Amino acid sequence: MPRWPSLVGHRLGKASFDEKSLDWASFRKFVARNCCERTVKDRLRYAKKYSGCLLKHDFRELNTFSDSKRGHVLKALSGLAKFLGVYEDFKRLVKAYGLKWKSGNADDLIISRLTKANGNNDVLKWIREVKAKLPKLNVFMDFILVSGLRYQEAINSYNLIIDLAKEGKLSEYYNAEAEALEHFRFKQLFIRRTKKAFITFIPKAFIERINRQEKLTVSQINKRVKRNGFKLRFSDIREYWATSTTKRLRQPEIDFLQGRVSANVFMKNYFNPSLIGDLKERTFKTIKEIRFSL
């Protein structure tokens, strides 16, 4: 059994380990450096519940979980291992117990994407029904549809627009000349280790609509949607945006606008400053078609 490093005056090991001795407040801060608040809560919850598996070198229980739950637990324990300085031991345990991080395989992913693409009309129908039943969410629903942002990113952006507009500082975020939300100016909100958002092209008139709205939270939206008998399908909206933009945008451009490629890779290999206007125009044409489809 590998030895564990000394930590805050005591040694963590199978015989002496006391889960209550872990500094969870510091771990939370550690995770928050690269994750949004919602993810931080998930990581902390799973790490607290299954920390014993890591510190007792016993991952047998993880093999009994569903693929989805196992993935969440592994991510939490991976973060905890890095926090404690025992990440190499974590990797050896994952390998020794034959655990897999990702559910399914490449074929399953393709099938899933094709299924979602074929269900685009259902997604649009869902949006129309939610807007009809919950008119106070109309502007937000339109925003997440035309922006292509992740659910939490869309809420963060939506609320930031409202806050800055009230303070008369919207120009710090929205570049009116380029008609683009410059998320990169607010790194803590939008630039995370694996999920990033750099810019989003949005027409000025649309920003003016958001200015007049009230701020929203994930909890508020989820409760309103589920209370009215609807499923939560916000991730499907993002898939619909990506599918729709393939008509006019190249895959690297889509990946950049949806935050799936690093800024360095995009700027080095795909971005030409003289073509930014063209990228915006092609994006706006797609946005117009998406809005018309509703």
ChimeraX attribute file (.defattr): number of C-alpha atoms within 10 A of each C-alpha:
attribute: neighborCount
match mode: 1-to-1
recipient: residues
	/A:1	8
	/A:2	8
	/A:3	11
	/A:4	15
	/A:5	13
	/A:6	12
	/A:7	11
	/A:8	10
	/A:9	6
	/A:10	11
	/A:11	14
	/A:12	21
	/A:13	17
	/A:14	16
	/A:15	9
	/A:16	9
	/A:17	15
	/A:18	12
	/A:19	15
	/A:20	8
	/A:21	10
	/A:22	16
	/A:23	10
	/A:24	15
	/A:25	9
	/A:26	11
	/A:27	19
	/A:28	18
	/A:29	12
	/A:30	16
	/A:31	21
	/A:32	18
	/A:33	12
	/A:34	17
	/A:35	21
	/A:36	18
	/A:37	14
	/A:38	11
	/A:39	15
	/A:40	19
	/A:41	15
	/A:42	14
	/A:43	25
	/A:44	19
	/A:45	14
	/A:46	17
	/A:47	25
	/A:48	16
	/A:49	12
	/A:50	18
	/A:51	19
	/A:52	17
	/A:53	16
	/A:54	21
	/A:55	23
	/A:56	14
	/A:57	17
	/A:58	14
	/A:59	21
	/A:60	13
	/A:61	10
	/A:62	19
	/A:63	13
	/A:64	10
	/A:65	12
	/A:66	10
	/A:67	16
	/A:68	11
	/A:69	14
	/A:70	20
	/A:71	18
	/A:72	17
	/A:73	22
	/A:74	23
	/A:75	17
	/A:76	24
	/A:77	25
	/A:78	21
	/A:79	21
	/A:80	26
	/A:81	20
	/A:82	16
	/A:83	15
	/A:84	16
	/A:85	15
	/A:86	18
	/A:87	16
	/A:88	11
	/A:89	19
	/A:90	22
	/A:91	12
	/A:92	12
	/A:93	18
	/A:94	18
	/A:95	11
	/A:96	10
	/A:97	13
	/A:98	11
	/A:99	17
	/A:100	14
	/A:101	14
	/A:102	10
	/A:103	14
	/A:104	10
	/A:105	8
	/A:106	9
	/A:107	9
	/A:108	11
	/A:109	12
	/A:110	11
	/A:111	11
	/A:112	12
	/A:113	16
	/A:114	12
	/A:115	11
	/A:116	18
	/A:117	18
	/A:118	12
	/A:119	14
	/A:120	18
	/A:121	14
	/A:122	13
	/A:123	19
	/A:124	18
	/A:125	13
	/A:126	17
	/A:127	20
	/A:128	16
	/A:129	13
	/A:130	20
	/A:131	18
	/A:132	12
	/A:133	15
	/A:134	15
	/A:135	12
	/A:136	12
	/A:137	19
	/A:138	15
	/A:139	18
	/A:140	21
	/A:141	19
	/A:142	17
	/A:143	21
	/A:144	23
	/A:145	23
	/A:146	26
	/A:147	22
	/A:148	25
	/A:149	26
	/A:150	21
	/A:151	16
	/A:152	18
	/A:153	20
	/A:154	20
	/A:155	20
	/A:156	18
	/A:157	23
	/A:158	22
	/A:159	19
	/A:160	18
	/A:161	26
	/A:162	21
	/A:163	16
	/A:164	16
	/A:165	20
	/A:166	12
	/A:167	9
	/A:168	10
	/A:169	12
	/A:170	19
	/A:171	13
	/A:172	15
	/A:173	20
	/A:174	24
	/A:175	16
	/A:176	14
	/A:177	7
	/A:178	15
	/A:179	18
	/A:180	19
	/A:181	25
	/A:182	20
	/A:183	22
	/A:184	16
	/A:185	15
	/A:186	15
	/A:187	12
	/A:188	14
	/A:189	20
	/A:190	24
	/A:191	20
	/A:192	16
	/A:193	10
	/A:194	11
	/A:195	17
	/A:196	24
	/A:197	28
	/A:198	21
	/A:199	22
	/A:200	23
	/A:201	22
	/A:202	22
	/A:203	17
	/A:204	15
	/A:205	9
	/A:206	13
	/A:207	22
	/A:208	13
	/A:209	13
	/A:210	18
	/A:211	19
	/A:212	13
	/A:213	16
	/A:214	12
	/A:215	17
	/A:216	14
	/A:217	11
	/A:218	12
	/A:219	9
	/A:220	10
	/A:221	16
	/A:222	13
	/A:223	12
	/A:224	15
	/A:225	19
	/A:226	11
	/A:227	10
	/A:228	11
	/A:229	9
	/A:230	15
	/A:231	12
	/A:232	13
	/A:233	13
	/A:234	18
	/A:235	13
	/A:236	20
	/A:237	25
	/A:238	20
	/A:239	19
	/A:240	24
	/A:241	22
	/A:242	19
	/A:243	16
	/A:244	17
	/A:245	22
	/A:246	13
	/A:247	11
	/A:248	15
	/A:249	16
	/A:250	12
	/A:251	12
	/A:252	16
	/A:253	20
	/A:254	20
	/A:255	16
	/A:256	22
	/A:257	21
	/A:258	22
	/A:259	23
	/A:260	15
	/A:261	19
	/A:262	17
	/A:263	15
	/A:264	10
	/A:265	12
	/A:266	15
	/A:267	12
	/A:268	9
	/A:269	9
	/A:270	12
	/A:271	17
	/A:272	11
	/A:273	8
	/A:274	8
	/A:275	10
	/A:276	12
	/A:277	12
	/A:278	11
	/A:279	17
	/A:280	18
	/A:281	14
	/A:282	15
	/A:283	23
	/A:284	18
	/A:285	12
	/A:286	20
	/A:287	22
	/A:288	11
	/A:289	13
	/A:290	18
	/A:291	11
	/A:292	8
	/A:293	9
	/A:294	11
